[in-house]
């Protein structure tokens, strides 16, 4: 009798241990060690962005992750261990050069457009004045000739109109040359962009050994926020996604730069990595409620709204 009792007791203890282990894994175990505290450390001045500005963008990146949870995944804290650094090297140099080329072309396009508008206005005025001059000359010719004072005025107007014609010819040549130069520069820039399309550039890197995020290149502040969101995802232990619109996709592709939000694939990666992908077990819940535990809960729920 005692042997059966002991056997039954051992079985119940093992069963309870298994139930508690399952409950702990599903509800209490925090594999991602959240909230993760992070802050900006060093920002190279050549990025032409201040540390405070980077901090604001970094805070928004973390907030975008937190928006999909009932608790904070990320907390900005100057005394944190996870540091974010912006390191300037040849990658950003190339981006800056391309941005400057685009600005130069944009300014050139504006200059050409303004010059073309000025040319069109002068040409219209020239055509009108030439037509009026020819009409007046024809009128006086039909009358047998113009009086001396009128003739002198017409000769002066003829010289003025001829001078304007020469200026318009020079302007047309200049305009054509500027347009040709612009088109050549535009073609060169397009070729450079096409070459870079197939080059995978490391924009950011999370290093688990040093517990740091390094940003190497970004085109603008919106792109920086997306790169930071991506690397913060890696700090949770998340891998790369397959959907090109996902934050955790390995390349900057079809994500919404203006409003970067987690896709269902990003959420699935987060749930699986952080052990949040669970279902409710009523029987297990009722059994657990019979006992009191001092263990703090780290249960996180996620919104599935896109």
Secondary structure, DSSP 8 states (H G I E B T S, - for coil): -HHHHHHHHHHHHHHHHHHHHHHIIIII--TT-SSEEEEEEEE-GGG---HHHHHHHHHHHHHHHHTTBSS-SEEE-TT-SEEEEE---HHHHHHHHHHHHHHHHHHHHHHHHHHHHHHHHHHHHHHHHHHHHHHHHHHHHHTT---HHHHHHHHHHHHHHHHHHHHHHHHHHHHHHHHHHHHHHHHHHHHHHHHHHT-----EEEETTTTEEEE---SSHHHHHHHHHHHHHHHTT---BSSTTSTTBSSSSS--STT----HHHHHHHHHHTT------HHHHHHHHTS----------B----
